[in-house]
Amino acid sequence: MNANTPLKINLYRGGTVESSHLAHCMIMGRGGEIIGSWGDESRLISPRSSLKALQALSFVESGAVDAFGLGDEEIALACASHNAEPVHMEIAERWLTKIGLGVKDLQCGGHLSINVERAHEMIRTGENLKFTGLHSDCSGKHCGMLSAARHMGAPVGNYLAFDHPVQRRIFETISEMADYEIARSSCGTDGCSAPNPALPLRNLTLAFLRLANPDGLPPARAAACRRILDAIAGHSYLIGGKDRFDTILIESTKGNVIGKIGAEGNYMAIIRDRGIVLYMKTEDGALERALCPVLGVLLRKLDVLNPAAADAALERFTRPVLKNWKGVEIGKVTVTGAGLENHA
């Protein structure tokens, strides 16, 4: 399962390839062995929101969760890219109250929901005319950063600055987990205004591998890793919400497969019972229409989607049938490369 060329995702209209995407992918086993690799292992990747569990690690490890009376809901929300449904917004608002702050302290900005139905509701009710940080899919990540700042006695007004103590600690933690000094590559700014460092594909996968298999880490960090994954598995609806692939993936596998999407074609997945991590990045930034079919193929190759009920719940994402506005089937999506064709 190794190839120097990226995986190819083809969209067919009838029997003709209409569009194609390329995806750099890596699968790493519990002991750090490479189970599968396609494309460029050294490619620098801005992980965007797929990075959130690693960004939350220093917040959980710091002791801020217990110090402020927070719990698994807040930890899960810190790792989320949610729909800004009422449940997401209410938890974030209560969280801010617990740490002695308010909505005005969030610097993530607000936007229409990722979920179309919820976005239409925002427009219908006029919420879109008064967006706050609570409407951001990244509000939990920012609440986590603010909590860490409060816990360490650091200022909150500039918590997103690259040289702020919270961001420095996040950089240090990720660098340690990835065996890669983030300062070696440029650090960009995410859509929510938080710093988003770039890492090579192999090191990024390694960082998530250690999150999934923390036994060799220092006790406090190992405990934080386990707490994060347990929180995500136990509160999957908070990670995304209604009709979101991440939520459905976690629920349909009963928390065994934890997945997290990131903007511009990033996806991370952890197979907990086998300690396996997958990371994918599309060349052109295509999201679900490319990443979900690839993940489905790789999980089937690894014999993970079992029982069949899990595969069925994910099928509309991982084996999409292209239909026109009348509901007539007009095409399909395929994934090709390095012996994966039979698993599509």
C-alpha positions as a Markdown table, in Angstrom:
| # | Residue | x | y | z |
|---|---|---|---|---|
| 1 | Met | 0.0 | 0.0 | 0.0 |
| 2 | Asn | 2.8 | 2.4 | -0.9 |
| 3 | Ala | 3.0 | 4.8 | -3.9 |
| 4 | Asn | 4.8 | 8.0 | -4.7 |
| 5 | Thr | 1.8 | 9.4 | -6.5 |
| 6 | Pro | -1.3 | 10.7 | -4.6 |
| 7 | Leu | -4.6 | 8.9 | -4.7 |
| 8 | Lys | -6.9 | 10.0 | -7.5 |
| 9 | Ile | -10.6 | 10.7 | -7.0 |
| 10 | Asn | -12.6 | 10.8 | -10.2 |
| 11 | Leu | -16.1 | 12.2 | -10.6 |
| 12 | Tyr | -17.9 | 10.5 | -13.6 |
| 13 | Arg | -20.7 | 12.0 | -15.6 |
| 14 | Gly | -22.0 | 9.0 | -17.3 |
| 15 | Gly | -18.9 | 7.1 | -18.5 |
| 16 | Thr | -16.7 | 10.2 | -18.7 |
| 17 | Val | -14.4 | 11.6 | -16.1 |
| 18 | Glu | -15.7 | 15.1 | -15.6 |
| 19 | Ser | -13.5 | 16.2 | -12.6 |
| 20 | Ser | -10.6 | 14.8 | -10.6 |
| 21 | His | -8.9 | 15.4 | -7.3 |
| 22 | Leu | -5.6 | 14.2 | -5.9 |
| 23 | Ala | -5.1 | 13.3 | -2.2 |
| 24 | His | -1.8 | 12.9 | -0.2 |
| 25 | Cys | -2.5 | 10.2 | 2.4 |
| 26 | Met | -0.7 | 8.4 | 5.1 |
| 27 | Ile | -1.8 | 5.5 | 7.4 |
| 28 | Met | 0.4 | 4.9 | 10.4 |
| 29 | Gly | 0.3 | 1.9 | 12.8 |
| 30 | Arg | 0.4 | 1.8 | 16.5 |
| 31 | Gly | 4.2 | 1.3 | 16.6 |
| 32 | Gly | 4.9 | 4.1 | 14.1 |
| 33 | Glu | 5.1 | 1.8 | 11.1 |
| 34 | Ile | 3.8 | 3.1 | 7.8 |
| 35 | Ile | 0.9 | 0.9 | 6.7 |
| 36 | Gly | 0.1 | 3.0 | 3.6 |
| 37 | Ser | 1.4 | 6.1 | 2.0 |
| 38 | Trp | 0.4 | 7.9 | -1.2 |
| 39 | Gly | 1.9 | 11.2 | -2.4 |
| 40 | Asp | 4.5 | 13.3 | -0.7 |
| 41 | Glu | 5.3 | 12.4 | 3.0 |
| 42 | Ser | 7.3 | 15.7 | 3.4 |
| 43 | Arg | 4.6 | 17.9 | 2.0 |
| 44 | Leu | 4.0 | 20.9 | 4.4 |
| 45 | Ile | 0.3 | 21.0 | 5.4 |
| 46 | Ser | -1.7 | 23.6 | 7.1 |
| 47 | Pro | -4.1 | 21.3 | 9.0 |
| 48 | Arg | -6.7 | 23.9 | 9.7 |
| 49 | Ser | -9.5 | 22.5 | 12.0 |
| 50 | Ser | -8.3 | 19.0 | 11.8 |
| 51 | Leu | -5.6 | 20.2 | 14.3 |
| 52 | Lys | -8.1 | 21.1 | 17.0 |
| 53 | Ala | -7.5 | 18.0 | 19.3 |
| 54 | Leu | -3.8 | 18.8 | 19.3 |
| 55 | Gln | -4.5 | 22.5 | 20.0 |
| 56 | Ala | -6.7 | 21.5 | 22.9 |
| 57 | Leu | -4.1 | 19.2 | 24.4 |
| 58 | Ser | -2.2 | 21.9 | 26.3 |
| 59 | Phe | -5.5 | 23.3 | 27.6 |
| 60 | Val | -6.5 | 20.0 | 29.0 |
| 61 | Glu | -3.0 | 19.1 | 30.2 |
| 62 | Ser | -2.7 | 22.4 | 32.0 |
| 63 | Gly | -5.4 | 21.6 | 34.6 |
| 64 | Ala | -7.7 | 24.4 | 33.5 |
| 65 | Val | -10.6 | 21.9 | 32.9 |
| 66 | Asp | -10.8 | 20.9 | 36.6 |
| 67 | Ala | -9.8 | 24.3 | 37.9 |
| 68 | Phe | -12.9 | 26.0 | 36.3 |
| 69 | Gly | -15.3 | 23.1 | 36.9 |
| 70 | Leu | -15.4 | 22.2 | 33.2 |
| 71 | Gly | -16.0 | 18.7 | 31.8 |
| 72 | Asp | -16.2 | 16.4 | 28.8 |
| 73 | Glu | -18.7 | 18.6 | 27.0 |
| 74 | Glu | -16.3 | 21.5 | 27.0 |
| 75 | Ile | -13.4 | 19.3 | 26.0 |
| 76 | Ala | -15.4 | 18.0 | 23.0 |
| 77 | Leu | -16.5 | 21.5 | 22.0 |
| 78 | Ala | -12.8 | 22.6 | 22.1 |
| 79 | Cys | -12.1 | 20.0 | 19.4 |
| 80 | Ala | -15.2 | 20.8 | 17.3 |
| 81 | Ser | -16.2 | 22.4 | 14.0 |
| 82 | His | -19.8 | 22.6 | 14.9 |
| 83 | Asn | -23.0 | 23.8 | 13.3 |
| 84 | Ala | -23.7 | 26.6 | 15.8 |
| 85 | Glu | -26.9 | 24.8 | 16.8 |
| 86 | Pro | -28.4 | 26.0 | 20.1 |
| 87 | Val | -26.8 | 23.2 | 22.0 |
| 88 | His | -23.3 | 24.2 | 20.8 |
| 89 | Met | -23.9 | 27.9 | 21.4 |
| 90 | Glu | -25.4 | 27.4 | 24.9 |
| 91 | Ile | -22.4 | 25.3 | 26.1 |
| 92 | Ala | -20.0 | 27.8 | 24.8 |
| 93 | Glu | -21.8 | 30.7 | 26.5 |
| 94 | Arg | -22.0 | 28.8 | 29.9 |
| 95 | Trp | -18.3 | 28.0 | 29.5 |
| 96 | Leu | -17.4 | 31.6 | 29.2 |
| 97 | Thr | -19.4 | 32.4 | 32.3 |
| 98 | Lys | -17.5 | 29.7 | 34.2 |
| 99 | Ile | -14.2 | 31.3 | 33.4 |
| 100 | Gly | -15.4 | 34.9 | 34.2 |
| 101 | Leu | -15.5 | 36.1 | 30.6 |
| 102 | Gly | -18.2 | 36.8 | 28.1 |
| 103 | Val | -19.1 | 36.6 | 24.4 |
| 104 | Lys | -17.2 | 39.9 | 23.7 |
| 105 | Asp | -14.0 | 38.2 | 24.6 |
| 106 | Leu | -14.2 | 35.7 | 21.7 |
| 107 | Gln | -12.1 | 36.8 | 18.8 |
| 108 | Cys | -13.2 | 34.2 | 16.3 |
| 109 | Gly | -15.9 | 36.1 | 14.5 |
| 110 | Gly | -19.2 | 34.7 | 13.5 |
| 111 | His | -20.6 | 33.2 | 10.3 |
| 112 | Leu | -23.5 | 31.2 | 8.8 |
| 113 | Ser | -23.7 | 27.6 | 10.0 |
| 114 | Ile | -21.9 | 24.9 | 8.1 |
| 115 | Asn | -25.3 | 23.1 | 8.1 |
| 116 | Val | -27.5 | 24.3 | 5.3 |
| 117 | Glu | -30.8 | 23.9 | 7.4 |
| 118 | Arg | -29.3 | 25.8 | 10.3 |
| 119 | Ala | -27.9 | 28.5 | 8.0 |
| 120 | His | -31.4 | 29.0 | 6.5 |
| 121 | Glu | -32.8 | 29.3 | 10.0 |
| 122 | Met | -30.2 | 32.0 | 10.8 |
| 123 | Ile | -31.2 | 34.0 | 7.8 |
| 124 | Arg | -35.0 | 33.5 | 8.4 |
| 125 | Thr | -34.8 | 34.6 | 12.0 |
| 126 | Gly | -32.3 | 37.5 | 11.5 |
| 127 | Glu | -29.4 | 35.9 | 13.4 |
| 128 | Asn | -27.2 | 36.6 | 10.5 |
| 129 | Leu | -27.6 | 40.3 | 11.2 |
| 130 | Lys | -26.0 | 40.0 | 14.6 |
| 131 | Phe | -23.4 | 37.4 | 14.5 |
| 132 | Thr | -21.2 | 36.9 | 17.5 |
| 133 | Gly | -18.3 | 34.5 | 18.3 |
| 134 | Leu | -20.8 | 32.0 | 19.5 |
| 135 | His | -21.9 | 31.5 | 15.9 |
| 136 | Ser | -18.4 | 30.4 | 14.9 |
| 137 | Asp | -17.8 | 26.7 | 14.3 |
| 138 | Cys | -14.5 | 27.3 | 16.2 |
| 139 | Ser | -16.0 | 28.9 | 19.4 |
| 140 | Gly | -15.0 | 25.9 | 21.5 |
| 141 | Lys | -11.4 | 26.1 | 20.5 |
| 142 | His | -11.3 | 29.7 | 21.4 |
| 143 | Cys | -13.0 | 29.1 | 24.7 |
| 144 | Gly | -10.3 | 26.6 | 25.4 |
| 145 | Met | -7.6 | 29.1 | 24.6 |
| 146 | Leu | -9.2 | 31.7 | 26.8 |
| 147 | Ser | -9.5 | 29.2 | 29.6 |
| 148 | Ala | -5.8 | 28.4 | 29.4 |
| 149 | Ala | -5.0 | 32.1 | 29.4 |
| 150 | Arg | -7.1 | 32.6 | 32.6 |
| 151 | His | -5.6 | 29.6 | 34.3 |
| 152 | Met | -2.0 | 30.7 | 33.7 |
| 153 | Gly | -2.8 | 34.3 | 34.6 |
| 154 | Ala | -2.0 | 35.6 | 31.1 |
| 155 | Pro | -3.9 | 38.5 | 29.4 |
| 156 | Val | -6.9 | 37.6 | 27.3 |
| 157 | Gly | -7.1 | 40.6 | 25.0 |
| 158 | Asn | -4.3 | 39.3 | 22.7 |
| 159 | Tyr | -4.8 | 35.5 | 23.3 |
| 160 | Leu | -4.4 | 34.9 | 19.5 |
| 161 | Ala | -1.0 | 36.6 | 19.1 |
| 162 | Phe | 1.7 | 34.2 | 17.9 |
| 163 | Asp | 3.9 | 35.2 | 20.9 |
| 164 | His | 1.1 | 34.9 | 23.5 |
| 165 | Pro | 1.9 | 32.4 | 26.3 |
| 166 | Val | -1.1 | 30.2 | 25.3 |
| 167 | Gln | 0.0 | 30.0 | 21.6 |
| 168 | Arg | 3.6 | 29.4 | 22.6 |
| 169 | Arg | 2.5 | 26.5 | 24.7 |
| 170 | Ile | 0.3 | 25.1 | 22.0 |
| 171 | Phe | 3.3 | 25.3 | 19.6 |
| 172 | Glu | 5.6 | 23.6 | 22.0 |
| 173 | Thr | 3.1 | 20.8 | 22.7 |
| 174 | Ile | 2.5 | 20.1 | 19.0 |
| 175 | Ser | 6.2 | 20.3 | 18.2 |
| 176 | Glu | 6.9 | 17.7 | 20.9 |
| 177 | Met | 4.1 | 15.4 | 19.7 |
| 178 | Ala | 5.2 | 15.7 | 16.1 |
| 179 | Asp | 9.0 | 15.5 | 16.5 |
| 180 | Tyr | 9.1 | 18.7 | 14.4 |
| 181 | Glu | 9.9 | 22.2 | 15.5 |
| 182 | Ile | 7.1 | 24.3 | 14.2 |
| 183 | Ala | 9.4 | 27.3 | 14.0 |
| 184 | Arg | 11.1 | 25.6 | 11.1 |
| 185 | Ser | 8.1 | 26.3 | 8.8 |
| 186 | Ser | 5.8 | 29.2 | 8.5 |
| 187 | Cys | 2.7 | 29.6 | 10.6 |
| 188 | Gly | -0.4 | 30.8 | 9.0 |
| 189 | Thr | -3.6 | 32.3 | 10.4 |
| 190 | Asp | -6.8 | 30.2 | 10.3 |
| 191 | Gly | -10.2 | 31.5 | 9.2 |
| 192 | Cys | -11.1 | 32.0 | 12.9 |
| 193 | Ser | -8.0 | 34.2 | 13.4 |
| 194 | Ala | -6.1 | 31.6 | 15.4 |
| 195 | Pro | -2.5 | 30.6 | 14.5 |
| 196 | Asn | -2.3 | 27.5 | 12.3 |
| 197 | Pro | 1.2 | 26.0 | 11.9 |
| 198 | Ala | 2.3 | 24.0 | 8.9 |
| 199 | Leu | 3.8 | 20.5 | 9.4 |
| 200 | Pro | 5.0 | 17.8 | 7.1 |
| 201 | Leu | 2.4 | 15.1 | 6.4 |
| 202 | Arg | 4.5 | 12.4 | 8.2 |
| 203 | Asn | 5.1 | 14.5 | 11.3 |
| 204 | Leu | 1.5 | 15.5 | 11.5 |
| 205 | Thr | 0.4 | 11.9 | 11.3 |
| 206 | Leu | 2.9 | 11.0 | 14.0 |
| 207 | Ala | 1.5 | 13.7 | 16.3 |
| 208 | Phe | -2.0 | 12.2 | 16.0 |
| 209 | Leu | -0.6 | 8.7 | 16.4 |
| 210 | Arg | 0.8 | 9.7 | 19.8 |
| 211 | Leu | -2.5 | 11.3 | 20.7 |
| 212 | Ala | -4.2 | 7.9 | 19.9 |
| 213 | Asn | -1.4 | 5.8 | 21.7 |
| 214 | Pro | -0.3 | 7.9 | 24.6 |
| 215 | Asp | 1.2 | 5.2 | 26.8 |
| 216 | Gly | 4.8 | 6.3 | 26.2 |
| 217 | Leu | 4.1 | 10.0 | 27.0 |
| 218 | Pro | 4.5 | 11.7 | 30.4 |
| 219 | Pro | 1.6 | 10.8 | 32.7 |
| 220 | Ala | -0.1 | 14.2 | 32.6 |
| 221 | Arg | 0.0 | 14.4 | 28.8 |
| 222 | Ala | -1.1 | 10.8 | 28.4 |
| 223 | Ala | -4.1 | 11.4 | 30.7 |
| 224 | Ala | -5.0 | 14.5 | 28.7 |
| 225 | Cys | -4.8 | 12.6 | 25.4 |
| 226 | Arg | -7.2 | 9.9 | 26.8 |
| 227 | Arg | -9.5 | 12.4 | 28.2 |
| 228 | Ile | -9.8 | 14.2 | 24.9 |
| 229 | Leu | -10.5 | 11.1 | 22.9 |
| 230 | Asp | -13.1 | 9.9 | 25.4 |
| 231 | Ala | -14.8 | 13.3 | 25.4 |
| 232 | Ile | -15.0 | 13.3 | 21.6 |
| 233 | Ala | -16.3 | 9.7 | 21.5 |
| 234 | Gly | -18.9 | 10.4 | 24.2 |
| 235 | His | -20.1 | 13.7 | 22.8 |
| 236 | Ser | -20.0 | 13.2 | 19.1 |
| 237 | Tyr | -22.9 | 15.6 | 18.4 |
| 238 | Leu | -20.9 | 18.4 | 19.8 |
| 239 | Ile | -18.1 | 17.8 | 17.3 |
| 240 | Gly | -20.3 | 18.6 | 14.3 |
| 241 | Gly | -24.0 | 18.3 | 14.7 |
| 242 | Lys | -26.9 | 17.4 | 12.5 |
| 243 | Asp | -26.0 | 15.7 | 9.2 |
| 244 | Arg | -22.3 | 16.2 | 9.7 |
| 245 | Phe | -20.0 | 13.4 | 8.6 |
| 246 | Asp | -17.7 | 13.6 | 11.6 |
| 247 | Thr | -20.6 | 13.1 | 14.0 |
| 248 | Ile | -22.1 | 10.2 | 11.9 |
| 249 | Leu | -18.7 | 8.5 | 11.6 |
| 250 | Ile | -18.1 | 8.6 | 15.4 |
| 251 | Glu | -21.7 | 7.5 | 16.2 |
| 252 | Ser | -21.9 | 4.7 | 13.6 |
| 253 | Thr | -18.6 | 3.2 | 14.9 |
| 254 | Lys | -19.7 | 3.6 | 18.5 |
| 255 | Gly | -16.7 | 5.9 | 19.1 |
| 256 | Asn | -14.1 | 3.6 | 17.7 |
| 257 | Val | -13.3 | 5.8 | 14.7 |
| 258 | Ile | -12.8 | 9.4 | 15.5 |
| 259 | Gly | -12.6 | 11.7 | 12.5 |
| 260 | Lys | -12.1 | 15.4 | 12.1 |
| 261 | Ile | -12.4 | 17.5 | 9.0 |
| 262 | Gly | -10.4 | 20.6 | 8.3 |
| 263 | Ala | -10.9 | 23.3 | 5.7 |
| 264 | Glu | -9.0 | 23.2 | 2.4 |
| 265 | Gly | -9.1 | 19.4 | 2.1 |
| 266 | Asn | -7.8 | 18.1 | 5.4 |
| 267 | Tyr | -9.0 | 15.0 | 7.2 |
| 268 | Met | -7.7 | 13.1 | 10.3 |
| 269 | Ala | -9.1 | 9.8 | 11.5 |
| 270 | Ile | -8.1 | 7.6 | 14.5 |
| 271 | Ile | -9.1 | 3.9 | 14.8 |
| 272 | Arg | -9.0 | 3.6 | 18.5 |
| 273 | Asp | -9.0 | -0.2 | 19.1 |
| 274 | Arg | -6.1 | -0.7 | 16.7 |
| 275 | Gly | -4.2 | 2.4 | 17.4 |
| 276 | Ile | -4.1 | 3.4 | 13.7 |
| 277 | Val | -4.1 | 7.0 | 12.4 |
| 278 | Leu | -5.0 | 8.2 | 8.9 |
| 279 | Tyr | -4.3 | 11.7 | 7.5 |
| 280 | Met | -5.4 | 13.0 | 4.2 |
| 281 | Lys | -4.9 | 16.3 | 2.3 |
| 282 | Thr | -6.4 | 17.1 | -1.2 |
| 283 | Glu | -4.3 | 19.0 | -3.6 |
| 284 | Asp | -7.1 | 21.4 | -4.6 |
| 285 | Gly | -8.7 | 21.8 | -1.2 |
| 286 | Ala | -11.8 | 19.7 | -2.0 |
| 287 | Leu | -13.6 | 18.6 | 1.1 |
| 288 | Glu | -16.3 | 16.0 | 1.6 |
| 289 | Arg | -16.8 | 15.0 | -2.1 |
| 290 | Ala | -13.2 | 13.9 | -2.2 |
| 291 | Leu | -12.2 | 13.1 | 1.4 |
| 292 | Cys | -15.2 | 11.0 | 2.4 |
| 293 | Pro | -14.8 | 8.5 | -0.5 |
| 294 | Val | -11.1 | 8.2 | 0.2 |
| 295 | Leu | -11.7 | 7.6 | 3.9 |
| 296 | Gly | -14.4 | 5.0 | 3.1 |
| 297 | Val | -12.0 | 3.1 | 0.8 |
| 298 | Leu | -9.2 | 3.1 | 3.3 |
| 299 | Leu | -11.4 | 2.0 | 6.2 |
| 300 | Arg | -12.8 | -0.8 | 4.1 |
| 301 | Lys | -9.2 | -1.8 | 3.0 |
| 302 | Leu | -8.4 | -1.9 | 6.7 |
| 303 | Asp | -11.6 | -3.9 | 7.4 |
| 304 | Val | -12.7 | -1.3 | 9.9 |
| 305 | Leu | -16.3 | -0.6 | 8.8 |
| 306 | Asn | -17.8 | -3.6 | 10.5 |
| 307 | Pro | -20.6 | -4.4 | 11.2 |
| 308 | Ala | -22.2 | -3.5 | 7.9 |
| 309 | Ala | -24.5 | -1.0 | 9.7 |
| 310 | Ala | -21.6 | 1.4 | 10.1 |
| 311 | Asp | -20.8 | 1.2 | 6.4 |
| 312 | Ala | -24.5 | 1.8 | 5.6 |
| 313 | Ala | -24.8 | 4.9 | 7.8 |
| 314 | Leu | -21.8 | 6.4 | 6.0 |
| 315 | Glu | -22.6 | 5.3 | 2.5 |
| 316 | Arg | -24.1 | 8.5 | 1.2 |
| 317 | Phe | -20.8 | 10.2 | 2.1 |
| 318 | Thr | -18.3 | 7.5 | 1.2 |
| 319 | Arg | -20.0 | 6.0 | -1.9 |
| 320 | Pro | -21.9 | 9.0 | -3.2 |
| 321 | Val | -24.2 | 8.7 | -6.2 |
| 322 | Leu | -24.4 | 11.8 | -8.3 |
| 323 | Lys | -27.9 | 12.9 | -9.1 |
| 324 | Asn | -29.4 | 15.8 | -11.0 |
| 325 | Trp | -32.1 | 18.2 | -9.7 |
| 326 | Lys | -34.8 | 15.6 | -10.7 |
| 327 | Gly | -33.1 | 13.0 | -8.6 |
| 328 | Val | -31.9 | 11.0 | -11.6 |
| 329 | Glu | -28.6 | 9.2 | -11.2 |
| 330 | Ile | -26.1 | 10.7 | -13.6 |
| 331 | Gly | -22.7 | 9.7 | -12.2 |
| 332 | Lys | -20.4 | 8.3 | -9.5 |
| 333 | Val | -17.2 | 8.9 | -7.6 |
| 334 | Thr | -14.3 | 6.5 | -7.7 |
| 335 | Val | -10.9 | 6.3 | -5.9 |
| 336 | Thr | -7.9 | 4.8 | -7.6 |
| 337 | Gly | -4.3 | 4.1 | -6.6 |
| 338 | Ala | -2.1 | 1.4 | -5.1 |
| 339 | Gly | -4.5 | -1.5 | -5.1 |
| 340 | Leu | -7.5 | 0.3 | -3.5 |
| 341 | Glu | -9.8 | 0.0 | -6.5 |
| 342 | Asn | -11.5 | -3.2 | -5.3 |
| 343 | His | -12.5 | -1.5 | -2.0 |
| 344 | Ala | -14.3 | 1.5 | -3.5 |
